[in-house]
Amino acid sequence: MKTRLLPALAVALLAAAPVGAQAQTLRVALSAETTAADPHHYALTPNGSLRAHIYDALTDVDAKLSVAPSLAESWERRDDRTWVFKLRSGVTFSNGQPFTARDVVFSYCRVLNNKAELVSSFSRIVRRMEAVEAIGDNEVLIRTIVPEPLLLSDLGAIAILPHTLGRPQGATFSAGDACGGDAAGPWPQQEEFNNGTAAIGTGPYRQVSWSRSDTTVLQRNDRYWGPKPHWAEVRLTPITQAGPRMAALLAGDQDVIESPGTADLPRLRQNNQFAIATAPTTRLIFIQLDAARDPSPFVEGPNALRDPRVRQALSLALDRKALLDRIMDGVATPAAQFLPDGMFGTIDGLPVLPHDPAKARALLAEAGYPNGFSMTFHATNNRYINDSRLAQAMVQMWQRIGVKVELSAMPSAAFFGRRGKREFSAAMGGWSTDAGETLNFFRTWLSTTDMAKGLGTSNYGGWSDAEFDRDVNAALVEMDPPARARLLQAAGRRALEQMPVIPVHFESATWAMRAGFTYPGRVDQTTLATEISPK
């Protein structure tokens, strides 16, 4: 059911709590649950938002996706594989322990020993390192196995923990044997972060309590090295359905909410009791197809999805403009490729992917499916903007070209676990990149899977293409930007020809808040209390 605002109701329900210097608690309703308090668990946007409040990394990625200093105040690239990072002095963890280079080495070793990590979100980065060495207390040397053009942005994802969570002397880095593995432990376990005993960071807040489905409470870290956060306490509550999120804002139970219902945005903008923030994003909503297995678990008979003509037909069946107008209420941009036009590695001048049902039916017939085929499409119903409505609309469009599709929509907590086990044949996905270039998406979702090299870690469709891999593998070690861009453009053309992943649209991020609060919005869709302020 849609929640539509009535101005009179909004005024009647709006709580008159003060906003200003005396308002010390900030209440934020998140649109998705965190999967764990462990900062090395899974690179999911809500996890990243929580991580950024409690922990820092060597580098940071700002609201415009530019790399910025964090725990490393500067760095030097000595050659294509060797970097030296000068660490910020005077930094302490929330428990008072000084931050040193040993903490960096320990944290990267802990990533390699995190048995609860999902889909190698962080270990894929660390496995590509040949050496991580402390040079005294204030410098760290990182030497990669091959040149890594995205190393600086990648490092911004890995939270730094105090080395005293393990052995007193810290750890010695060696990726080949996971820094000694269990024999070099103990390594902090996920439950220790969930209950707070290991939740020790250098970030602007410290964790008081964490809950996957209820409120997570943070308190200001008075030892924080950066600007003092305005809010003494932050309460983050996941409310995964847009209607209840909006009701919580109207009732004054929340100050800021993520992703208000798109149908309510025009009325919110006309009501001076509320403010709206919007930001374009790199989050691509796409369909991932099982391009490898035969049989496939949710395709009836032979796996038609292995044929690129069938995959192209499914793309041609989609009317992206209609989806934007009727389902997304304008809060998206139709996709022409895998990142918005103009970003690094994209192909100049591509039009939006076409809608051509007649050609789609012809391709199905050419592939040997003149009467279509049957499959199940899996999607989330609480993760992306209007995800279940979007999935229903796409199913209807596929049925118009003769493909018989059953929809199975489920909460994200169930969906991600099943997708990680490759239980689906066709599934909705979403992905945003902090790197600002297509290499991140390509190596994660489309490269032939090689976990040891951190490639294809989310390639649940099993697609493998030698031409694509050749260009991406070359781009992975190419430090010259123009040459890397040409390789990525070639890889993008190949992926669009073969269509193992069908781009649909790029979400726009939206936040609604009570009057008296401001938030600039972020391209990465994260919600950071440090950037929310009273007017």
C-alpha positions in Angstrom: 0.0 0.0 0.0 1.3 3.5 -0.8 1.5 6.1 1.9 0.4 9.5 0.5 0.8 12.6 2.5 -2.0 14.9 3.3 -0.7 18.3 4.3 -3.2 18.7 7.2 -2.3 15.3 8.5 1.4 16.1 8.3 1.0 19.2 10.4 -1.2 17.4 12.9 1.2 14.6 13.4 4.4 16.5 13.3 6.1 16.6 16.7 7.5 19.9 17.7 10.7 18.7 19.2 13.4 21.5 19.1 16.3 21.4 16.7 19.4 23.4 17.5 22.3 23.4 19.9 20.2 21.9 22.7 19.1 18.9 20.5 21.6 16.2 21.2 20.0 13.1 19.8 19.6 12.4 16.1 17.1 9.8 15.0 17.6 8.3 11.5 15.4 5.7 9.8 17.4 3.5 7.4 15.8 1.9 4.4 17.7 -1.4 4.9 19.1 -3.5 7.7 22.8 -3.9 8.4 23.9 -7.5 8.2 26.4 -7.3 11.1 28.3 -4.8 13.2 31.6 -6.4 12.0 33.2 -3.8 9.8 34.9 -6.5 7.7 31.7 -8.5 7.0 30.1 -7.4 3.8 30.4 -4.4 1.5 26.7 -3.4 1.6 25.7 0.3 1.7 24.0 0.2 5.2 27.0 -1.7 6.5 29.2 1.0 5.0 27.2 3.7 6.7 27.5 2.1 10.1 31.2 1.5 9.5 31.9 5.1 8.7 30.5 6.3 12.0 32.7 4.0 14.2 35.8 3.3 12.2 38.3 5.0 9.9 40.4 3.6 7.1 43.7 4.7 5.6 41.9 6.7 3.0 38.4 8.1 2.6 36.1 8.6 -0.4 34.2 11.9 -0.1 30.7 12.7 -1.1 31.8 13.3 -4.7 33.8 10.0 -4.9 37.2 11.6 -4.7 39.9 10.0 -2.6 40.8 12.0 0.5 43.2 11.4 3.4 42.0 9.8 6.6 44.2 7.8 8.9 46.9 8.2 6.3 47.5 12.0 6.0 49.6 11.5 2.8 51.1 8.8 0.6 53.8 8.3 -2.0 53.9 5.9 -4.9 57.5 4.7 -5.2 56.8 2.5 -8.2 53.8 0.9 -9.8 53.5 -1.7 -7.0 54.9 0.1 -3.9 53.2 2.7 -1.8 54.2 4.3 1.5 51.6 5.9 3.7 52.4 8.5 6.3 50.0 8.0 9.2 48.2 10.8 11.1 49.8 11.5 14.4 47.9 12.0 17.7 45.0 9.6 16.8 43.6 7.3 19.5 41.0 4.6 19.4 37.8 5.0 21.4 39.3 3.0 24.2 42.3 5.4 24.5 44.9 3.2 22.8 47.2 5.1 20.4 46.9 4.3 16.7 50.1 3.0 15.1 51.2 1.2 12.0 50.9 -2.1 13.8 47.1 -1.6 13.8 47.1 -1.4 10.0 49.0 -4.6 9.6 46.8 -6.4 12.1 43.6 -5.1 10.5 44.5 -6.4 7.0 45.5 -9.7 8.5 42.2 -9.9 10.3 40.4 -9.4 7.0 42.1 -12.6 5.8 41.0 -14.5 8.9 37.4 -13.3 9.0 35.5 -16.6 8.5 32.2 -14.8 8.6 32.9 -12.5 5.7 30.4 -12.7 2.8 31.5 -13.0 -0.8 35.1 -11.8 -0.2 34.0 -8.2 -0.1 37.3 -7.1 1.6 39.7 -10.0 1.4 39.7 -9.6 -2.4 41.5 -6.4 -1.8 44.0 -7.7 0.7 44.8 -10.9 -1.2 46.3 -8.7 -3.9 48.9 -7.4 -1.5 52.4 -8.9 -1.4 53.5 -7.0 1.7 52.1 -4.8 4.4 54.9 -3.6 6.7 55.0 -1.2 9.6 57.9 1.3 9.2 58.2 2.4 12.8 54.9 3.7 14.3 54.0 6.3 11.7 54.5 4.8 8.3 53.1 1.7 6.4 54.5 0.2 3.2 52.1 -1.6 1.0 53.4 -3.6 -2.0 50.9 -5.1 -4.3 51.4 -8.3 -6.4 50.6 -6.3 -9.6 50.0 -2.6 -10.2 46.6 -1.6 -8.7 45.2 1.6 -10.1 42.2 1.5 -7.7 44.2 0.8 -4.6 43.6 4.2 -2.9 39.8 4.0 -3.2 39.9 0.3 -2.2 41.7 1.0 1.0 38.9 3.4 2.0 36.7 0.4 2.6 38.9 -1.5 5.1 38.3 -0.4 8.7 41.3 -0.2 11.0 41.1 -2.0 14.3 43.4 -2.0 17.3 46.1 -4.7 17.2 45.4 -5.5 20.8 42.2 -7.3 19.7 44.6 -10.1 18.8 48.1 -10.9 20.2 49.8 -8.1 22.1 52.6 -7.9 19.6 50.2 -7.6 16.6 50.6 -9.6 13.4 53.0 -10.2 10.6 51.5 -9.9 7.1 51.6 -12.8 4.7 48.7 -13.2 2.3 49.6 -16.7 1.2 49.0 -18.3 4.6 46.5 -15.6 5.9 49.2 -14.2 8.2 49.5 -17.5 10.0 45.8 -18.2 10.2 44.4 -19.7 13.4 47.8 -20.4 14.8 48.5 -16.6 14.8 45.2 -15.8 16.5 43.1 -15.1 18.3 41.2 -13.0 15.7 38.1 -11.1 16.8 34.9 -12.8 15.8 31.7 -11.3 14.4 29.8 -11.8 17.6 32.3 -9.7 19.5 31.5 -6.8 17.2 27.8 -7.4 17.5 27.9 -7.3 21.3 30.3 -4.4 21.3 33.4 -5.9 22.9 35.5 -5.6 19.7 33.7 -2.5 18.4 36.7 -0.2 18.9 37.5 2.4 16.3 38.9 5.8 15.7 35.8 7.2 14.1 33.5 10.0 15.2 31.2 7.7 17.2 31.4 4.6 19.3 29.0 1.8 19.4 26.7 1.5 22.5 24.5 -1.2 21.1 23.8 -2.9 17.7 20.7 -4.6 16.4 20.1 -5.9 12.9 16.3 -5.2 13.0 16.0 -2.7 15.9 17.7 0.5 16.9 21.5 0.8 16.9 22.7 3.4 19.3 25.9 5.4 18.9 27.6 7.9 21.2 29.9 10.7 20.3 33.6 9.6 20.5 35.2 12.3 22.6 38.6 11.0 21.5 37.9 11.5 17.9 40.8 13.2 16.0 38.5 15.1 13.6 35.9 17.9 14.0 33.6 17.3 17.0 30.3 15.8 15.8 27.3 17.9 16.5 25.1 15.0 17.8 25.9 13.5 21.2 23.8 10.4 20.4 22.7 8.9 17.1 19.9 6.3 16.9 19.8 4.3 13.6 16.6 2.3 13.1 16.0 0.1 10.0 12.4 0.5 8.7 12.5 -1.4 5.5 9.1 -0.4 4.1 8.6 3.1 2.7 5.1 3.5 4.3 6.1 2.9 7.9 9.2 5.0 7.4 7.1 7.9 6.2 4.7 7.4 9.1 7.6 7.5 11.6 8.7 10.9 10.1 5.1 12.3 10.2 4.7 11.2 13.8 7.9 12.9 14.9 9.5 9.5 15.8 12.3 10.1 13.3 14.2 13.2 12.3 15.6 11.9 9.0 14.5 9.0 6.8 16.2 7.4 3.8 14.3 6.8 0.6 10.8 8.3 1.2 8.1 6.8 -0.9 8.5 8.3 -4.4 4.8 9.0 -4.8 5.0 11.2 -1.7 7.8 13.4 -2.8 5.7 16.1 -4.6 3.5 16.6 -1.5 6.6 16.6 0.8 8.2 19.4 -1.3 5.0 21.5 -0.9 5.0 21.2 2.9 7.3 23.6 4.8 7.3 21.2 7.7 9.7 19.0 5.8 12.8 19.2 3.6 14.0 16.9 0.9 17.6 16.1 -0.2 18.4 14.4 -3.4 21.6 13.2 -5.1 22.4 11.4 -8.3 24.1 8.1 -7.7 26.2 5.4 -9.4 23.8 2.7 -8.1 22.9 0.5 -11.1 19.8 -1.7 -10.8 20.4 -4.7 -13.1 19.3 -8.2 -13.8 21.9 -10.9 -13.5 21.3 -14.0 -15.5 22.6 -17.6 -15.2 24.7 -17.7 -18.4 26.6 -20.9 -17.6 24.8 -23.8 -16.0 22.6 -26.3 -17.8 20.2 -27.1 -16.3 19.7 -23.9 -14.3 17.7 -24.2 -11.1 14.8 -21.9 -12.1 14.6 -22.3 -15.9 12.3 -24.9 -17.2 14.0 -27.3 -19.6 17.3 -26.4 -21.2 18.8 -23.1 -19.9 17.8 -20.6 -22.5 19.7 -17.9 -20.6 23.0 -19.3 -21.9 22.3 -17.9 -25.3 23.2 -14.2 -25.7 20.3 -13.7 -28.1 17.9 -14.6 -25.4 19.6 -12.3 -23.0 19.4 -9.5 -25.5 15.7 -10.3 -26.0 15.1 -9.9 -22.3 16.8 -6.5 -22.4 14.9 -5.3 -25.5 11.6 -6.3 -23.8 12.2 -3.6 -21.1 10.7 -0.2 -21.6 13.0 1.7 -19.4 11.3 5.1 -19.9 8.0 3.6 -18.8 9.6 2.0 -15.8 11.0 5.4 -14.9 7.7 7.3 -15.3 5.3 4.7 -13.9 7.3 2.9 -11.2 10.2 5.1 -10.2 8.2 8.4 -10.2 11.3 10.0 -11.9 13.7 9.1 -9.1 16.1 7.2 -11.5 17.9 7.6 -14.8 17.5 5.0 -17.5 20.7 3.1 -18.2 22.7 3.1 -21.4 25.6 1.1 -19.9 27.1 0.1 -16.5 27.9 3.6 -15.1 26.3 7.0 -15.8 27.6 8.7 -19.0 30.8 10.6 -18.5 32.2 8.6 -15.7 35.7 7.0 -16.2 35.6 4.0 -18.6 32.2 4.6 -20.0 31.5 4.8 -23.7 30.7 8.3 -25.0 27.4 9.0 -26.6 25.5 5.7 -26.0 21.7 6.1 -26.1 19.5 4.5 -23.5 19.2 0.8 -24.1 16.4 0.3 -26.7 12.9 -1.0 -26.2 12.0 -3.2 -29.2 9.5 -6.1 -28.4 9.4 -7.1 -32.1 13.1 -7.6 -32.3 13.0 -9.4 -28.9 10.5 -11.9 -30.3 12.6 -12.4 -33.4 15.8 -13.0 -31.4 13.9 -15.6 -29.2 12.8 -17.4 -32.4 16.3 -17.3 -33.9 17.6 -18.8 -30.7 15.1 -21.7 -30.9 12.4 -20.4 -28.6 9.6 -19.1 -30.9 7.1 -19.8 -28.1 9.3 -18.4 -25.3 10.4 -20.4 -22.3 9.6 -20.4 -18.5 11.6 -19.1 -15.7 11.4 -17.7 -12.2 12.7 -14.2 -11.5 14.0 -13.5 -7.9 14.1 -10.0 -6.4 14.2 -8.2 -3.1 11.1 -6.5 -1.7 12.7 -4.1 0.8 16.2 -3.2 -0.5 16.0 -0.9 -3.5 13.7 1.9 -4.4 10.3 0.4 -5.4 12.1 -3.0 -6.0 9.1 -5.3 -5.8 6.9 -3.0 -8.0 9.8 -2.7 -10.5 10.2 -6.5 -10.6 6.4 -7.0 -11.2 6.5 -4.5 -14.1 9.5 -6.2 -15.7 7.9 -9.6 -15.4 4.9 -8.2 -17.3 7.1 -6.8 -20.1 8.9 -10.2 -20.5 5.5 -11.9 -20.7 4.6 -9.7 -23.6 7.3 -11.2 -25.7 6.2 -14.8 -24.8 8.5 -15.5 -21.8 6.5 -17.0 -19.0 7.9 -15.6 -15.7 7.0 -16.3 -12.1 8.1 -13.6 -9.6 9.6 -14.5 -6.3 10.2 -11.4 -4.2 11.6 -11.7 -0.7 13.3 -9.7 2.1 17.0 -8.8 1.4 18.2 -10.8 4.4 17.0 -14.0 2.7 17.8 -12.9 -0.8 21.5 -12.1 -0.4 22.2 -15.4 1.4 20.5 -17.4 -1.3 22.1 -15.4 -4.2 25.5 -16.0 -2.6 24.9 -19.7 -3.0 24.0 -19.3 -6.7 20.4 -20.5 -6.1 18.8 -18.2 -8.7 18.6 -18.2 -12.5 17.6 -14.6 -13.0 17.8 -12.1 -10.2 17.6 -8.4 -9.6 20.8 -6.7 -8.3 22.0 -3.3 -7.3 25.6 -2.0 -7.1 27.2 1.4 -6.6 30.9 2.1 -6.8 33.1 4.4 -4.7 35.9 4.2 -7.3 34.0 6.3 -9.9 35.0 4.0 -12.8 33.7 0.9 -14.5 36.6 -1.3 -13.5 35.1 -1.9 -10.1 31.8 -3.2 -11.5 33.5 -5.3 -14.2 36.0 -7.1 -12.0 33.3 -7.8 -9.3 30.3 -8.8 -11.3 31.5 -9.9 -14.8 35.1 -11.2 -14.6 35.6 -14.9 -14.7 35.5 -16.0 -11.0 38.9 -16.4 -9.4 38.6 -15.8 -5.7 42.3 -16.0 -5.1 42.7 -13.0 -7.4 39.6 -11.2 -6.2 37.9 -11.5 -9.6 34.2 -12.3 -10.2 33.4 -12.4 -6.5 29.8 -11.6 -7.3 29.6 -13.3 -10.7 26.7 -15.5 -9.6 25.7 -15.9 -13.2 28.9 -17.7 -14.0 29.5 -15.8 -17.3 33.1 -16.3 -18.6 34.3 -14.6 -21.7 38.0 -14.6 -22.8 37.7 -11.3 -24.8 36.1 -9.5 -21.8 38.6 -10.9 -19.3 41.6 -9.9 -21.5 40.6 -6.3 -21.5 39.6 -6.2 -17.8 42.8 -8.0 -16.7 44.9 -5.5 -18.7 43.0 -2.6 -17.2 43.5 -4.0 -13.7 47.3 -3.3 -14.0 47.3 -0.3 -16.3 48.3 2.8 -14.4 48.0 5.2 -17.4 44.5 6.6 -17.2 43.8 7.1 -21.0 45.1 3.5 -21.8 42.9 2.1 -18.9 39.9 4.0 -20.2 40.3 2.5 -23.7 40.5 -1.0 -22.2 37.4 -0.5 -20.1 35.4 0.9 -23.0 36.3 -2.2 -25.0 35.2 -4.4 -22.1 32.0 -2.5 -21.8 31.1 -3.0 -25.4 31.7 -6.7 -25.1 29.5 -6.9 -22.0 26.7 -5.0 -23.8 26.9 -7.4 -26.7 26.8 -10.5 -24.6 24.4 -9.0 -21.9 25.1 -11.4 -19.0 23.9 -8.6 -16.8 21.1 -6.3 -18.1 21.4 -2.7 -17.0 18.0 -1.1 -16.1 18.5 2.3 -14.4 20.6 4.3 -12.0 18.8 5.2 -8.7 18.7 8.8 -7.4 19.1 8.9 -3.7 16.5 10.8 -1.6 16.2 11.7 2.0 13.3 13.4 3.8 13.7 15.2 7.1 11.9 17.4 9.5 12.2 21.2 9.0 15.3 22.4 10.9 17.6 19.6 9.6 19.8 19.7 6.6 21.7 17.0 4.8 23.5 17.6 1.5 23.0 14.0 0.2 25.7 11.7 -1.1 26.4 10.0 -4.4 27.3 6.8 -2.5 23.8 6.8 -0.9 25.2 6.6 2.6 23.6 8.5 5.5 26.2 10.0 7.8 25.3 11.7 11.0 28.4 13.8 10.8 27.0 15.6 7.7 23.5 16.1 9.1 23.2 19.4 10.9 20.5 21.7 12.4 19.7 24.8 10.5 
